[in-house]
């Protein structure tokens, strides 16, 4: 039996220090501690390899750490969200467009942001936003163009040299900055100056005082007009830190003591560019975040288990290796400096060694860890948990959760949450009723709640109806009472957010302890006109599908760390998208039959429609919309329902050269979560329907037609 979680450790940002926290906790878990990483992106770049990526030595994927995969290794939750603030006194993190998250300990490693003078300049930080802009710049820059790099520190010098290797020889590159490598010794500065001359990169020994349009104004008043401006100088703290109450320096960076702990709020730690190490001030450099990572991990563990923290001493000097873009590098440490290909090979080896720690994760043997004595007091009182009604969540935490949710009310709800049963006023002669639910397939309970609500509403939409009310049944894994309360709040917040978007009040439900987080929703609905069934299709109708296939296989691959980031993000966005706009279009265009594509796959659900209507269908396999990456993953990691669902394909006649091993054909059996609607629309309305779907922001695709008999795929 797993030890219940009793403490929440939250990491903000996937910087060079926090990724080491995740890896170290994955190598040696701390029983009772649950880790959550909050990041706006599912991957994080390693800044040390950026110049190599710009010069073409590395691919973009080579320089990124996959955060969701690293979280799975660490047993951590991954929450993709934008931080907007921290209430340190309440120990809550404010997030954009979702409820706050609680923390017992917090580690900030979110980096710095550019202090930009020129509003049209391309900022190199954050790197994730810079790389797409760099690809565009590289593709459009021509011989004769002038590209200015503002910032003559290590980052600007390396970037300018790397660009020389990537851009056409006729492009003029200008480096702008008052001092060249100001934090390095004179020998290194001379080596860099000589290399700039060799690469025909002009150094403008001035500062930028203003910028607008295509011009930059220098401190001497001189105005220059480069075709592109890249910004690699002057950083400040993220805006959201300003209102947190954390002690900070003049630039807004969090002041930390030698334990990497906030000098004003002991539960908050910080490392990397976002931190100001009081008494050990250093330049903003990724190397310090890398060196601080092991100390940050150790001190977070010690803080949570109430042990003495360890002192971190930032080295006064470190070896800096500056790539020159031509297979060489300049080495710098203290008063020593040198240049040569050997130093590039050393830099390349160091960088790959760092990256491989996170992208080539070991398989850890299962071990029994003992809960630290300092955490035992927050374990549930009785380790032998009751079943039946004794497994309910306690009344007080449940009451607090419901009080924090938005008010659930509607004119047709006479009695809702708080009574033994909900009482609704019927507005029509008939009421539709459905139930659906599943266990969590993602780490983020709020997003899981949203997806579950969309999925459950789809059965009502598939009947041509409008949902009117919902009941929830939730199971929450055993943790400390406070953590179970927060988990329930996050899950119900996500579900009610979607329900409220559709004017569907949550009128009651039940909560219980369980092995894992899950939610089921019972939804009532009322017909918009007359209820639609699966069996109303007519020969000649066109088959229109509103979402791409591949949800099942991509989620299965994501659980094993094999799915590409873009595929995961596309699937999550698709599952968190309502089918109601599509329903409105179908109803306005005389749809004859409708269903939603879920667990049985497209083939299974289409088969249900054809049997119900005693009709046939001809499917054009080339028109099937597919999520990127799904076909490649299907051969490696099919979902657990794939084999059973593929039995439905035997009911179809395969035409042409089609075989059952065709991957697009097999994808027709892929189980979908919160999938699209499959509609049978009169042929004369199909084009209008598709046009209106596009106007509504829905990707509708005509995948075939209804026939008198015969089930065929071509």
Secondary structure, 3 states (H helix, E strand, C coil): CCCCECEEEEEECCCCCHHHHHHHHHHCCCCCEEEEEEECCCEEECHHHHHHHHHCCCCHHHHEEEHHHHHHHHCCEEEECCEEEEECCCCEEEECCEEEEECCEEEECCCCEECCCECCCEECCCHHHHHHHHHHHHHHCCCCCEEEEECCCHHHHHHHHHHHHHCCCCCEEEEECCCCCCCCCHHHHHHHHHHHHHCCEEEECCCEEEEECCEEEECCCCEECCCEEEECCCEECCHHHCCCCCCECCCCCEEECCCCEECCCCCEEECHHHEEECCCCCCCCHHHHHHHHHHHHHHHHHHHCCCCCCCCCCCCCCCEEEECCCCCEEEEECCEEEEEHHHHHHHHHHHHHHHHHHHCCCCCCCCCCCCCHHHHCCCCCCCCCCCHHHHCCCHHHHHHHHHHCCCCCCCCEEECCCCCCCEECCCCCCCEEEEEEEECCCCCHHHHHHHHHHHHHHHHHCCCEEEEEEEEEEEEECECHHHHHHHHHHHHHHHHHHHHHCCCEEEEEEEEEECCCEEEEEEEEEECCCCCCCCCCCCCCEEEECCCECHHHHHHHHHCCCCCHHHHHHHHHHHCCCCHHHHHHHHHCCCCEEEECCCCHHHHHHHHHHHHHCCEEEECHHHCCECCCHHHHHCCCCCCCHHHHHHHHHHCEECCCCCCCCHHHHHCCCCCCCCCEEEEECHHHHHHHHHHHHHCCCCCEEEEEEECCCEEEC
